[in-house]
Amino acid sequence: SKHKKHGKHHKKEKDLDCRPREQGIFSEEFVQYNRDQEQSLRNLRRQIGQTEDEVDSLKRNSHSLEVNSEHLRELIKKDRMEADRLEDTVSSWLDIVKECLEEDELENEEVEFSRLIRFFGSNIYQKAYLEDILENSEGQ
């Protein structure tokens, strides 16, 4: 026969094709599980990124609030000091007015009022305040 002439013996050769077959090494369930896990990982990474952004934003807002709070505390402190100073001033005015009213030796209240105005200056608000005090004290 022809085969024997060439010294070859033809046996049925095994299929040694290394190309990927339709059925892979891993089962479809395993591959799907891996896909699901990868999707979960991507989702978690996205959530982590969003959470980190939110934390950074909260830190910035917190710092801003702390700065504003400190500024407000300073303003409140200054306002309280100013209020105390004004209360002391009003108290001093009242003491002077009381002293003036207690000195009934003067027959004319206008003279006394003029004395107060000269003492406090010509500020219109001070005049109005003193007029109120004098009017209220007359009724007592």
MONOR-V952847 format. One record per run of one state. SS is the DSSP state (@ for helix, = for strand, . for the rest). FROM is the first residue (numbers start at 1). TO is the last residue. If there is no record, write none. Layout:
ss=SS from=FROM to=TO
ss=SS from=FROM to=TO
//
This chain:
ss=. from=1 to=1
ss=@ from=2 to=5
ss=. from=6 to=27
ss=@ from=28 to=102
ss=. from=103 to=108
ss=@ from=109 to=120
ss=. from=121 to=123
ss=@ from=124 to=138
ss=. from=139 to=140
//
